[in-house]
């Protein structure tokens, strides 16, 4: 490619990169109010602009208990569908197992192989069989629970209006949640979205009374099998005690959509739509139970228990004493899906913006001071060549900010450290080239030939050094978390831009200078 063509291409790239990085230096309010300024800008991390930090842990015992209960229901469904005799499963919570008595143990082998591959079946007392979780099965429950929880939390917080929340696995059973820019007022709303498992269940109401004591008095010999009592409250006042089936007719997982609506009295409500399976079950149940009551239960709390007046198909409405914000939160939780396991907040911090402002001031001060020292040194020691290297260095910084802006990357305090390191790496590549050129000049070669040989023979050394650093940066990104990833992102982007500026931009600047004069001081 000719020198003219290279100049045009590199010039266009430089102008485009400068255009992309400009929005990052314009305040957000001005960007939002102007249609001419792109909204793509670098986001500041929690340590730079403040916000909310949570370290959450999966409730292992709750997750295991849920899995054992699900296994009990699944076994009964399999037995009913396939006509198998396996007995009635008895949950042994302390042993993380099920006891099966009264059935034919032999029929379980085929069922276990297909549906319970990591469960262990062994003889128990009195001719019963015990089906228990293995350690491998427990590890799988925790791993899957963490992965699913990360996805649900990401969707909940994004729909809840939190901008670019950072949610990542931390170890085997922990989740890191960061919400940069969120203030103290957002904390309770975010906690409600995050910490609540939001288990929505629809159960048939079998009986009712004014309170739990009156309802239990109706059954002096104990509650009927597979039933339980739930309480409907309003502002902590007991409205009614309901006897319902333990196994729900439908759960929130069958919902296809949920949104805020208003009932006949113009009070906030939540409208919902079922998926194909949910529509069929709901239609059949409401058809067979017209005149009966159905309890809608969220996290063991009865939202409402309406009378079924007619057949209901795909859509319905949940009414109750909702405020507009409560209805919106419930719709988001249902639409995003239920958390598969209960999460416990282990560590909670709210970082104020003043600490972030100090970090930004210190970080930018260090970056500017380091860049200034490097620029002055290059100008003094390498003279004209140092001036050209400084131009490439400034373009290098513009490229880094442009790429981070385009991908809306998050800049953290370690990321600023990576930026300072990138400045040094960019100059290091130029030093290798300049020293090589000086060696060729001392060997008696003309300046043009020395520059050509210097760039060509320095290329492999520069690529080798940067590739090894790139490998380290990639490992830091995939194995690290939080601030370590912020450092790795800046480092990796800086490596690509530094190599480009050293081997392409600096070469172009030298060629342009030599096209006008051979008196180039190196």
N, C-alpha and C positions, 0 to 999 in steps of 0.2 A: 504494500500500500504506500502511495506517495506521501511525502511530508504534508502536503496540503490537505489530503484526504484524512490523514491521521489527526491533524490539527482540528478539522471540522468535527470529526466524530468525538474526540476527547472534549472539545469545547462544549458540544451539545450535552454530553454526559455530565460535565461539571455544572452547567447551568441547571440541568434537570435535578441534580442532587441538591444543589443549593436551594432550589425552589421547594423541594420536599422537606428540607430540614427547617425552613423558616417558621412554619406553624408551631413548632415546638418551643419557640422563643417568644410567642405571642400569648398573652393571657387568655384563659379559656373563655371568659365573658366576651372578649372582642371576637374570638373565633366563632362563637355561637351566634353573634349578632350580625356577622358579615357573611354574605353568600359567596364572596370572591375568595375567601381564605379557606383552604381545605381543612376539614375537621380532624384529619389524621395528625396526631401528635404523640409524642412519647408520654406514657403514663408514669407518674411518680409512685414509687413503692411505699409501703407502710412506714419505713424508716425515714422517708423524706417528706411526706405530707401528713403523717399521722393516720389514725384509723383504729380499727378493731382487730384484735388478734385472739384467736382461740386455738387451743390444742385439745382435741376431742378424742375420747377413747370409746371403743365399742364395749357395751355391757356384755361380756362373754357369757355369763350365766343366763341372761335373758335370751341371747341368741341361741344358745344350746337348748334352753327350755322350749323356745318356739319351734325348733327343728324337731324335737321329740314329739310335741303336740301335733305338728303337721304329719309326722310319720304315723301317729295313731289314727288320724282321720283318713290318711291315704290307704292304710291297711284295711280299714273298714269299707272304704269305697271299692277297693280291689276285690275284697271278699264278696261284696254284694253283686258287683258286676259279673264276676266269673264263677259265682256259686261255690266259693271255697270255704272250708271249715277251718278257721284259724283261732277261734275263741275271741273274747272281748279283750282288746288291749288295755292293760293297766299301766299308767304312767308312774315310773319310779324316778322322781325328780332328783333325789340324792345320788342315784347311780347313773343318771343320764341314760336311761334304758326304758324298755317296755317289757312287761311280763304278759305272756300269752298262755292262757289255761283253757282247757276244755275242748280244744280243737285237735286237728290232725297235724302234728308238727312237720310231717313229711312234705306237705304241700307248700311250705314256706321257702324251700330251697330254690325253686324256680323263680318265685317272686323276688327274693332277695338278690339274685344274680342280676336281674334286669332293672329293678327299681331302687334297690338299696345296696349298691356295690361296696360301700365302705362301712357297712354295719356288721357286727359280729353276732352270730346266733350260737347260743350255748345252753345246755340243760340247766334248769333251775329246780328249786325244791318242789316236791309233790307232783312230779311229772309235768311241770310247766316248762316253758321255753322263755329265755331272756334274750331280747334283741337290744344290743347296746352299741353306742357310738364308739368307734375307734379314735385314736389320736389323729390319724390321718383325716378322718371325717370331720373332726372338730377344727383342724387347721383349715380345711376347705371351707367350712361354714364361715369362719372369721375372714378369710381372704375374699370370698365372694361378697360377704356383707360389707367389707370396706370398699370394694370396687363399686358396688351398687350404690352405696351411700354417697360416694364422691359424685357420681352422676346426678343423683337426686338433689343433693345440696347445690350443685352448680346450677341446675335448672331452677330450683326454688329461689335462690338469691338473685339470679339474673331476671326472672320474672317479677321479683319483688322490688326491682328498681335499683339494686346495688350495682354500681358500674365496675365491670371487670374484677369480680372477686377472685382471689387466688385460693384454690382448694387442691390439696395434694395429700397423697398417702405419706405417713410418717411412721416408719417401722412396720411391724406386722399388723397391729390392731389400732393404730392411731391415725387421725386425720387433722391436718393443719388447715385452718381457715383464716384468711387475711382479707380485710375489706378496706383498702386504702381510701382515705377521704371521708369515711363514715364518722359521724360525731356521736356524742353521748346519747342524743335522742334516738339514733338509729339502733342502738344496742338492744333494747328490749324487743323491738320489732324483729330484728334479725334473730334474736334468741328464740322468739316464738316460731319463726320459720324453720330454724335449724333443730332446736332441741326436741320439739314435739314429734313423736313417731307418726302421728296422724293415721291411726288405724281406723278406718271407717267400716262399720259392719251393719248389715240389715238383718234383724232377727225377728222371729214371730213372737208376739206377746201371748203368753198362756194364761196369765192371771195378773191382777193388780190390787194394790191396797194403798192406804194413805201414807204408810211408812214401812220400813223393813220389818219391824217387830210385829206389826199386824199381819203382814204377809207370811212371815214364818209361822205365826200362830195357826194359820190354816193347815199347816202340814206338820202335825206333832211327831210323826214318824220320820221326818226328814223330807227334803225336797225330792221331787220326782227325778229319776235318772236323767243325766245329760241336760240338766237345767241349772240356771243360776239367777241370782237377783241383781238387778241393776237399778240405779237411782236416778231419777230425773230431778234436777235442781234448777233454780233460777235465783241468781245472786246469792248463792250459798244457802238458800231456803229449799228444803225438801218439798217437792211438789207431789211426787208419787213414787212408789216402789213397784217395779215390774218383774214378773217371773218370765224369763225368756229362755229359748233354746241355747245351749252352749255353742253348738256348731252354727255359724251364720249362714243365712240363705245366700247372701252375696257380700263381697268385700270391695274396698275401694279399687283394687287392682282391675276389676271388671269395668271401671269407668273409662269412657272414651274422651269425655270433655266435661269441664265444670266452669261455671261463670256466674257473676253476680247478677241477680234479677231482683224483682220486687213482687211481693205477694199481693193478694186482693186488697189488703189494707195499706198498701204502699210501704210496707216494712222491708228492709233488706233481707234477701234470701239467696240461696245458692241453687241454680239450676244445673242439672246434670244429664248426661246421655250415656247409655250403656254401649258396650261393644256387642258383637253378635251373640256370644255366649250369655252375657248378662241380660240382654234383651229377652232371650227365650226363657231364661229362668224367672225373670221378674214378671213377665207376662203370664206364665203358667201359675206362679205363686199368687199373684193378685187375682187371677181368675177364680182360683179355688178357695180364696179366703176373703171374699167380699163381705163386709160387715165386721171383720176381725181387725185387730190392731197390729201394726208393725213398728218395732222400735228402730230408730236410726241412732246408732251409737258411735261416738267419736272418742277414741282413747278412753274407753270405759265410762264415758259420760253420755247420758242420754240427751241428744239434741232435741228430738221430738218423737212422739209415738202416735202418729195419726191413725184414724180408722180408714181402712181401704174401702172406698165408695164405689169404685169401678175398676175395670181392667186397665192396667198401666203397661205401656210397651217400652219403647226405647228411651223416652225422656221422662224426667220427673223433677221435683223441686223439694229442697230441704228448707223448712221454715223453722224459726226459733227466735229467741231474743238476741238477734245479731245487731251490732252496730255496723255501719258501712265498712269500717276498717276490718272488723272481725269477719264479715262476709267475704271481703276481698282476700284476706289471708287464708281462709278455709278454701276458697276456690283455687288459689295458687297451690296450696298443699295437695289438693286432690288432683289437680291437673298435672302437677309435676310428678305425682306418684308418691306412694307411701315409703317412708324409710324402712328398709328391710329389718333393721335392728335398732335397739335403743342406743342413743349416744349420750355419753356423759362428758361434761366440760371439765377437763382436768386443770387447765390453766387459762386464765382470762386476763387480757391487758387492753386498756384503751390508751392509745398514744396520742398525746396532744399535738397540734400543728406547730407549736413553738419549738419543740424538739426537732421536728423535721426541718423547720426553717434554719435552725443552727447547723444541721447536717448539710443542707444544701449550700449554705454559705461557706462552711469549712471545705466541703468537697470541691466546689467550684473554685474556691481560692487556691486549693492545692493544685487543681488541674491547670489553672491559669499561670500560677507561679512556676510549676514544672515546665509547662510549654514555653514560657518566656525565657527561662534559663537555657533550655535546649536551643531555642531559636537564636539567642545571642551567641551561644557557643558555636553553632554551625556557621553563623555569619563571620565570626572572628577567625575561626580555625580553617574553614574551607572557602572563605571569601565568596566569589561568584557562584561556585558550586553549592555552597551553603545556602545562598539566597534562593537558588532553584529548588533545593531540598525543602526549604521552608514553605515555598509555594505548594509543593506536593503534600507537605504535612498538613497544611490548612485544608486542602481539598480532601485529604484523608479523614479529618475530623468531620467535614461536611457529609462525606459518604456514610460514615458511621451513624450520624444523627438521622440522615435521610432513610437509611435502611430500617433503623429502629422505629422511626415515625411511620413508615409504610406498613410495618407489621404490628403497629401499636404495641411495641414492646414496653415492658415496665423497667424503669431505671431505678435501681436501688443504690444504697451507699456503697456496697461492694462493687456494683456496676461502675460507679465513678472511679473506684480504684482500678478496675479493669481498663477504663478509659485512659487513665494516667499511664498504666503499663503499656497500652497500645501506642501512645506517643513515643515512648522510649523504643519500642520494637520497630516502629516505622523509621526512626532515625538510624537505628542499628543497621537496617538493610542498606540505607544510603551510605553509611560509613564503610561497609564492606565493599560497595561498588567504588567509592571514591579512592579508597586505599589501593584497590586493584588498579585503578586508572593511574594513580601516582607511580606505582611500580612499573607500569608499561612506559610512562614518560621518562622515568629515570633510566630505563633500558634503551632509550634513544628513539622511541617511536613518536611519530607526529601526533598531535593532540587528537585529530579526528580518529586515527587508527587506535590510539590508546583508549578513547571513549568506547569505540565499537567493541574492542577486545574486553575491556573492563566489564561492560554490561553482560556480554555473552558468557564470560567465564565466572561471573559471580552468581549467575542465575541458579545453578544447581545448589550452591551453598545456601542461598537465601531460601529456596524452596524446601531444602532438607530441614533447616532450622524451624521454619514455620509449620511444616507438616507435623513434626514431632510435638510442637506446642498445640497444634490443632487437635491432635489425638487426645492430649491431656484435657483440653477444653471440652471436647465431646464427652469424655468420661465423667468430668465434673458435672456436666449438665444432666446426664442420664442417671447418675448415681447420687447426686447431691439434691438438696431441697432448699427452697426459700432463697436466702441471700447467696448461697453457693451457686445456684442456678443463674441468679442475676449477674454475678461475676463472669460465669461461663459464657453467657449470651454476648455480653460486651466483648469479651476476649475473642470469641470465634468470629464475630463480625469484623472486629479490628484486624484480625489476621488476614482475612480476604482483602479488605480495603488497603492494608499496608503493602501487601505483595503487589496489588494492582498499581498503586501509586509509585512504588519503588521501581518496578520493572517496566511499566508502560508510561505513566505520566512523567516521571523524571527523565526517561529516555527521550520522550518527545521534547521536553524543555531543553535538553542538551542539544538535540538536533536543530531546534529552532535557533538557539544561540550560536551554534557553529555555522549555521547557514549565513550568518551575518559577519562573523569574525572568528579568527582562529586564536585570538588572544584571550583565552578562557583560563582564569586562575582556578586551579584545583588544589 
